[in-house]
Amino acid sequence: MPETVDCLVVGGGLLGSALAYYLVCSGSTACLVEKDQLNQHASGRNAGSLHFQLEYRMIEHGLDAAKKAAEALPLHLDAAREWSVLSTRIGESIGVLQSGGMMLAETSEQALLLERKTELEHSYGLENRMLSSDEIHQRAPYLSSAIVAAALCPLEGRANPRGATLAFATVAEEFGARIRAGIAVTGMKQQRGRWRTSLSDGSEILARKVAIAAGPWSARIAAMAGIALPVVPIGLMMAATVRVAPFIKHLIQHAGRRLSLNQSAEGTILIGGGWPARLHETGGVYDLDLPPEILPSSIQGNLHAAVSVVPRVGEIPVLRIWSGATLLVADQLPLVGALPRRSDLFIATGGSAFTLGPTYARVLASKILEKPVDLDVSRFDPGRFVSLNNA
């Protein structure tokens, strides 16, 4: 007989594990299935950076594009509060350190863009302010003398990407969630008011509701239910140095180039910021089961950006470089809620998925449980793309 639960969660990253936790803590029955190991993909392949300011990719095309991206700032504000209390809430240490983040400028044009960005963020209530050159180098003497301005957000910082997902999964399982790793979803169909989901081990699950938390694989899962999503997977790369004594105290970004840099509690310097990796294709379709190919040009560009901003990084050996995939929505805003024409099929994806994961999970759990949502997420409703699914 198929296993029967209130909600099936597809995806074992931070979002899926946190969602399972919130569901079972509210008395619902939940089963989480993950095709590989928990935290193997995007949630475990990032730097753990907690970006609450608008990132470079959100401002590189000008202020109008930034204004569109800023519509998600209420989620960022909520996530800043969520991360600050998560260790206490779940009773597990997840390495959260909100020591502040700086977005840097090296030219007068970048400084002006930072000022306008900061004004935009203030209008949404984000705590953020411009620093003078003297303030910058007093706070962060490790930065290059070429830095002329910076926007400081004291809420930013980092968490442990290896520990956060597993902490949620551990506590969710203790509260009764069933977690099945190494098992993929192979098919879905509605049957008498439930989703009958077939799994790669030959078993089936009957669930009143299904939540898609599958990151880059989300479109594939939604397609099994006959839903088209306006999303695109992208490949990214990151680098990590050997461990050195801590000297970088802030999360570092740049207003004029792709760069995100922080130093872990163990001393590793993690370098990323949106440099592309090439997705493999099989038969003209992206093969997300293969790690994206690391591009030499991305390695060179990313490390050059890091050394230009923090010169000492050039003296520290790089230990490893890796790639991963994430998912972006066509209009650059998240999808959070029930899918078009499927009131019992839910999704959360897009945006800064690691940073926003706990907020996505709490909000989506409320929607699944038909409880009031304490945050206005109407502008992120997947129903805005209903025209893709009118056939």
CORNOR-V357107 format. One record per residue. N is the residue number from 1. RES is the residue in three letters. PSI is psi in whole degrees, -180 to 180 (999 if undefined). OMEGA is omega in whole degrees, 0 to 359 (none if undefined). NEAR is the number of other C-alpha atoms within 12 Angstrom. Layout:
[[N/RES/PSI/OMEGA/NEAR] [N/RES/PSI/OMEGA/NEAR]]
This chain:
[[1/MET/141/178/9] [2/PRO/146/172/16] [3/GLU/140/182/23] [4/THR/127/180/24] [5/VAL/165/174/30] [6/ASP/-42/183/32] [7/CYS/133/171/43] [8/LEU/126/177/50] [9/VAL/123/181/56] [10/VAL/110/180/54] [11/GLY/126/185/47] [12/GLY/39/172/47] [13/GLY/-161/181/50] [14/LEU/-48/182/53] [15/LEU/-50/182/52] [16/GLY/-42/181/56] [17/SER/-41/178/50] [18/ALA/-38/179/48] [19/LEU/-45/177/52] [20/ALA/-40/178/57] [21/TYR/-50/182/43] [22/TYR/-34/180/39] [23/LEU/-49/184/44] [24/VAL/-29/177/36] [25/CYS/-20/178/26] [26/SER/8/176/23] [27/GLY/4/179/19] [28/SER/155/173/30] [29/THR/139/185/35] [30/ALA/145/172/44] [31/CYS/131/177/43] [32/LEU/131/175/50] [33/VAL/138/180/43] [34/GLU/128/186/37] [35/LYS/-23/178/30] [36/ASP/-145/175/23] [37/GLN/154/174/24] [38/LEU/137/173/38] [39/ASN/19/185/38] [40/GLN/-26/189/30] [41/HIS/-130/193/38] [42/ALA/-42/184/47] [43/SER/-29/181/42] [44/GLY/2/184/33] [45/ARG/11/179/36] [46/ASN/-180/184/43] [47/ALA/-1/183/43] [48/GLY/15/182/45] [49/SER/137/177/47] [50/LEU/93/182/48] [51/HIS/115/175/46] [52/PHE/-23/169/49] [53/GLN/162/170/54] [54/LEU/132/182/49] [55/GLU/169/182/44] [56/TYR/-43/182/37] [57/ARG/-21/181/29] [58/MET/-14/183/37] [59/ILE/-8/187/33] [60/GLU/-21/180/23] [61/HIS/18/173/18] [62/GLY/175/188/22] [63/LEU/-34/180/25] [64/ASP/-43/177/17] [65/ALA/-37/179/22] [66/ALA/-38/179/31] [67/LYS/-37/177/26] [68/LYS/-47/179/23] [69/ALA/-32/183/39] [70/ALA/-15/177/36] [71/GLU/-21/179/30] [72/ALA/-1/183/40] [73/LEU/-33/174/40] [74/PRO/-33/175/33] [75/LEU/-39/179/44] [76/HIS/-42/179/40] [77/LEU/-43/179/34] [78/ASP/-42/181/31] [79/ALA/-36/178/36] [80/ALA/-41/178/38] [81/ARG/-41/181/25] [82/GLU/-50/183/30] [83/TRP/-32/183/38] [84/SER/-20/183/28] [85/VAL/0/188/21] [86/LEU/-43/182/28] [87/SER/-42/178/25] [88/THR/-42/185/15] [89/ARG/-45/185/21] [90/ILE/-6/176/28] [91/GLY/22/179/16] [92/GLU/139/177/22] [93/SER/129/180/26] [94/ILE/19/170/28] [95/GLY/32/180/28] [96/VAL/129/176/33] [97/LEU/106/181/31] [98/GLN/77/185/30] [99/SER/4/177/29] [100/GLY/151/178/33] [101/GLY/146/179/42] [102/MET/134/167/48] [103/MET/126/193/49] [104/LEU/156/174/52] [105/ALA/140/178/38] [106/GLU/-8/180/28] [107/THR/165/178/20] [108/SER/-34/179/18] [109/GLU/-43/178/17] [110/GLN/-37/179/27] [111/ALA/-40/178/27] [112/LEU/-41/177/24] [113/LEU/-42/178/34] [114/LEU/-43/180/41] [115/GLU/-44/180/29] [116/ARG/-39/176/26] [117/LYS/-43/181/40] [118/THR/-40/177/36] [119/GLU/-42/178/25] [120/LEU/-44/179/29] [121/GLU/-38/177/36] [122/HIS/-36/182/23] [123/SER/-20/176/17] [124/TYR/-2/177/25] [125/GLY/9/179/22] [126/LEU/132/177/33] [127/GLU/113/187/26] [128/ASN/140/179/32] [129/ARG/155/177/30] [130/MET/144/177/32] [131/LEU/145/172/28] [132/SER/169/179/20] [133/SER/-41/180/25] [134/ASP/-43/180/18] [135/GLU/-40/181/20] [136/ILE/-50/186/30] [137/HIS/-18/170/22] [138/GLN/-42/181/13] [139/ARG/-36/186/22] [140/ALA/75/182/28] [141/PRO/-12/180/22] [142/TYR/-8/182/25] [143/LEU/154/179/38] [144/SER/148/177/24] [145/SER/-11/179/21] [146/ALA/-13/180/23] [147/ILE/122/184/36] [148/VAL/-18/181/30] [149/ALA/160/178/35] [150/ALA/151/172/44] [151/ALA/124/183/46] [152/LEU/125/173/40] [153/CYS/107/184/36] [154/PRO/-13/181/28] [155/LEU/-18/186/34] [156/GLU/165/180/41] [157/GLY/-135/183/40] [158/ARG/163/172/41] [159/ALA/171/181/39] [160/ASN/107/183/37] [161/PRO/-21/178/36] [162/ARG/-28/185/30] [163/GLY/-28/188/29] [164/ALA/-48/181/40] [165/THR/-47/183/45] [166/LEU/-32/177/33] [167/ALA/-46/178/33] [168/PHE/-44/182/44] [169/ALA/-41/180/44] [170/THR/-48/182/27] [171/VAL/-37/178/30] [172/ALA/-43/179/36] [173/GLU/-38/177/27] [174/GLU/-31/179/18] [175/PHE/0/173/24] [176/GLY/0/177/24] [177/ALA/143/174/35] [178/ARG/124/181/34] [179/ILE/123/184/37] [180/ARG/104/180/32] [181/ALA/157/180/28] [182/GLY/19/182/21] [183/ILE/124/183/26] [184/ALA/152/172/32] [185/VAL/129/181/39] [186/THR/-13/179/26] [187/GLY/154/179/24] [188/MET/140/173/30] [189/LYS/150/178/29] [190/GLN/139/182/24] [191/GLN/110/177/14] [192/ARG/49/174/10] [193/GLY/11/177/17] [194/ARG/159/174/26] [195/TRP/122/175/33] [196/ARG/110/187/31] [197/THR/126/178/38] [198/SER/141/183/27] [199/LEU/160/187/27] [200/SER/-17/178/20] [201/ASP/7/179/17] [202/GLY/-8/180/15] [203/SER/172/178/21] [204/GLU/155/176/27] [205/ILE/133/172/40] [206/LEU/125/182/31] [207/ALA/138/176/35] [208/ARG/-35/181/33] [209/LYS/154/178/42] [210/VAL/136/176/53] [211/ALA/124/179/50] [212/ILE/115/179/50] [213/ALA/45/192/50] [214/ALA/14/176/46] [215/GLY/-128/183/47] [216/PRO/-21/180/38] [217/TRP/2/185/37] [218/SER/-42/180/40] [219/ALA/-37/179/34] [220/ARG/-43/180/33] [221/ILE/-44/180/35] [222/ALA/-37/180/38] [223/ALA/-30/177/24] [224/MET/-27/179/24] [225/ALA/9/177/31] [226/GLY/21/182/23] [227/ILE/131/175/33] [228/ALA/134/180/27] [229/LEU/139/178/39] [230/PRO/66/186/32] [231/VAL/158/177/32] [232/VAL/133/175/28] [233/PRO/147/175/35] [234/ILE/146/177/31] [235/GLY/141/180/37] [236/LEU/160/177/36] [237/MET/159/177/43] [238/MET/161/177/45] [239/ALA/154/177/40] [240/ALA/138/179/35] [241/THR/174/169/31] [242/VAL/167/179/23] [243/ARG/135/174/21] [244/VAL/163/179/23] [245/ALA/135/182/16] [246/PRO/131/174/18] [247/PHE/-13/177/24] [248/ILE/113/187/33] [249/LYS/-6/185/30] [250/HIS/159/165/42] [251/LEU/125/186/45] [252/ILE/130/172/50] [253/GLN/175/181/46] [254/HIS/142/181/45] [255/ALA/-11/185/43] [256/GLY/0/180/33] [257/ARG/162/181/33] [258/ARG/115/177/35] [259/LEU/131/169/42] [260/SER/127/189/45] [261/LEU/131/171/45] [262/ASN/166/178/46] [263/GLN/127/182/38] [264/SER/168/179/35] [265/ALA/-27/180/27] [266/GLU/-10/178/19] [267/GLY/-8/178/19] [268/THR/135/174/27] [269/ILE/122/184/44] [270/LEU/125/189/45] [271/ILE/123/178/48] [272/GLY/-144/176/44] [273/GLY/15/175/42] [274/GLY/18/177/35] [275/TRP/133/191/38] [276/PRO/151/166/31] [277/ALA/152/186/31] [278/ARG/123/175/26] [279/LEU/139/176/29] [280/HIS/152/178/22] [281/GLU/142/174/16] [282/THR/115/181/11] [283/GLY/33/179/7] [284/GLY/6/180/8] [285/VAL/138/178/13] [286/TYR/131/177/23] [287/ASP/96/184/22] [288/LEU/-8/179/31] [289/ASP/-9/176/22] [290/LEU/136/178/19] [291/PRO/136/178/27] [292/PRO/147/181/30] [293/GLU/129/179/28] [294/ILE/129/183/28] [295/LEU/129/178/22] [296/PRO/-37/180/17] [297/SER/-34/178/16] [298/SER/-40/177/30] [299/ILE/-49/182/32] [300/GLN/-46/182/21] [301/GLY/-42/182/25] [302/ASN/-46/182/38] [303/LEU/-34/176/39] [304/HIS/-43/179/23] [305/ALA/-42/181/33] [306/ALA/-45/182/40] [307/VAL/-34/179/25] [308/SER/-33/183/25] [309/VAL/-41/179/39] [310/VAL/88/187/38] [311/PRO/-33/183/21] [312/ARG/-23/179/22] [313/VAL/-30/179/35] [314/GLY/-16/180/18] [315/GLU/-3/187/15] [316/ILE/125/181/23] [317/PRO/140/172/20] [318/VAL/128/183/23] [319/LEU/-43/181/17] [320/ARG/157/177/19] [321/ILE/137/181/33] [322/TRP/170/181/34] [323/SER/166/177/37] [324/GLY/178/180/39] [325/ALA/150/174/43] [326/THR/-177/186/40] [327/LEU/134/175/36] [328/LEU/146/179/30] [329/VAL/151/187/31] [330/ALA/-39/182/20] [331/ASP/12/175/25] [332/GLN/8/176/28] [333/LEU/156/182/37] [334/PRO/164/167/43] [335/LEU/122/180/44] [336/VAL/110/177/45] [337/GLY/-164/180/40] [338/ALA/143/180/37] [339/LEU/155/180/42] [340/PRO/135/179/30] [341/ARG/10/181/24] [342/ARG/84/184/29] [343/SER/-12/180/24] [344/ASP/16/178/29] [345/LEU/121/190/42] [346/PHE/159/179/44] [347/ILE/151/166/47] [348/ALA/126/180/54] [349/THR/169/177/52] [350/GLY/165/178/42] [351/GLY/-159/180/38] [352/SER/83/196/44] [353/ALA/-36/179/45] [354/PHE/-48/180/46] [355/THR/-44/186/46] [356/LEU/-2/185/40] [357/GLY/-51/181/44] [358/PRO/-35/177/45] [359/THR/-47/175/41] [360/TYR/-46/185/49] [361/ALA/-45/181/44] [362/ARG/-44/181/40] [363/VAL/-46/182/40] [364/LEU/-37/177/49] [365/ALA/-42/179/47] [366/SER/-42/179/29] [367/LYS/-43/180/36] [368/ILE/-41/181/42] [369/LEU/0/180/33] [370/GLU/41/176/18] [371/LYS/158/177/15] [372/PRO/138/178/15] [373/VAL/129/186/21] [374/ASP/15/182/18] [375/LEU/134/180/25] [376/ASP/109/180/21] [377/VAL/21/185/31] [378/SER/-34/182/23] [379/ARG/-11/180/25] [380/PHE/9/182/34] [381/ASP/128/178/26] [382/PRO/-18/180/38] [383/GLY/-15/178/30] [384/ARG/-13/177/25] [385/PHE/29/183/26] [386/VAL/-28/182/19] [387/SER/-22/178/16] [388/LEU/-14/187/19] [389/ASN/34/181/21] [390/ASN/-6/182/13] [391/ALA/999/none/10]]
